[in-house]
Amino acid sequence: MGKYVQVGFSAGSSPPDGLLIRALPVYAEAAYLKDPVKRCPNHASLSDASNKGFPKDFVEHLIRVNHDAVVYDEDQSSGRLSVVVPFEQPQVDFPQKKNKNFP
């Protein structure tokens, strides 16, 4: 918990406006592929330090993003938790690759 993971995205030279990035954790073991990945009860507890200042409705989300337009989502049929953020154009003279840090 609390570790940042750098992830790169490539969207080509002319990505469409409104492009979104969804991060969805999935278990690697085949027996658990359909199970939603959630924080353990200890880390999902409102009293856990990692949840200080974090919206209480989303404490079970494993992936967290520090972005003003982040959307935490739960699929109603599968119970899977994901996070959605807008793809942002890199600054001029930067390659068309955007890195996101997922804590």
C-alpha positions in Angstrom: 0.0 0.0 0.0 1.1 3.5 -0.6 3.5 2.6 -3.4 3.5 4.5 -6.7 3.5 2.6 -9.9 4.5 4.4 -13.1 2.4 3.4 -16.1 2.9 4.6 -19.7 0.2 5.1 -22.3 0.6 5.8 -26.0 -2.3 7.4 -27.8 -0.8 8.1 -31.2 -0.2 11.4 -32.8 -3.8 12.6 -32.7 -5.8 11.1 -29.9 -9.5 12.0 -29.9 -10.8 14.6 -27.5 -12.4 13.1 -24.4 -10.2 10.0 -24.4 -10.3 8.2 -21.0 -8.0 5.8 -19.3 -9.5 3.1 -17.1 -7.4 1.1 -14.7 -9.0 -2.2 -13.6 -7.0 -4.6 -11.3 -7.4 -8.3 -12.1 -6.1 -11.3 -10.2 -3.4 -13.1 -12.1 -4.5 -16.6 -11.0 -7.1 -18.2 -13.2 -9.2 -19.4 -10.3 -9.8 -15.8 -9.2 -10.1 -13.9 -12.5 -13.8 -13.2 -12.0 -13.4 -12.0 -8.4 -13.2 -8.2 -7.8 -9.8 -7.0 -6.5 -10.4 -5.0 -3.3 -8.4 -3.7 -0.4 -8.3 -6.0 2.6 -10.6 -5.1 5.5 -7.7 -3.6 7.5 -6.6 -1.2 4.7 -10.3 -0.5 3.7 -11.1 0.5 7.3 -11.9 4.2 7.7 -9.4 4.3 10.6 -6.5 3.2 8.3 -4.1 6.1 7.8 -4.2 5.6 4.0 -7.8 6.6 4.0 -7.3 9.9 5.8 -9.0 12.6 3.6 -10.1 9.9 1.1 -13.8 9.7 0.2 -15.3 7.0 2.5 -17.4 5.6 -0.4 -14.3 4.4 -2.2 -12.0 3.0 0.5 -12.3 -0.5 -1.0 -10.6 0.7 -4.2 -7.1 -0.7 -4.5 -6.0 1.7 -7.2 -6.0 5.4 -6.3 -5.2 8.3 -8.5 -4.4 11.9 -7.5 -6.3 13.8 -10.2 -9.1 16.4 -10.0 -11.2 14.5 -12.6 -10.8 11.0 -11.2 -13.9 8.8 -11.2 -14.0 5.7 -9.0 -16.3 3.1 -10.5 -17.9 -0.2 -9.5 -19.5 -2.5 -12.1 -22.9 -3.3 -10.7 -23.0 -6.8 -12.2 -19.5 -8.0 -11.4 -18.6 -5.9 -8.4 -15.2 -5.0 -10.0 -13.7 -1.7 -9.0 -11.9 0.5 -11.5 -10.7 4.1 -11.7 -11.1 6.4 -14.7 -9.0 9.5 -15.6 -8.9 11.7 -18.7 -5.9 11.3 -21.0 -4.1 14.6 -21.2 -2.0 15.8 -24.0 1.7 16.0 -23.1 3.3 19.4 -23.2 4.8 20.6 -26.5 8.1 18.8 -27.5 7.2 15.8 -25.3 6.6 12.4 -26.9 2.9 11.3 -27.2 3.2 9.2 -24.1 1.5 10.0 -20.8 2.6 8.6 -17.5 0.2 8.1 -14.6 1.2 7.2 -11.1 -1.2 4.8 -9.4 -0.5 4.8 -5.7 
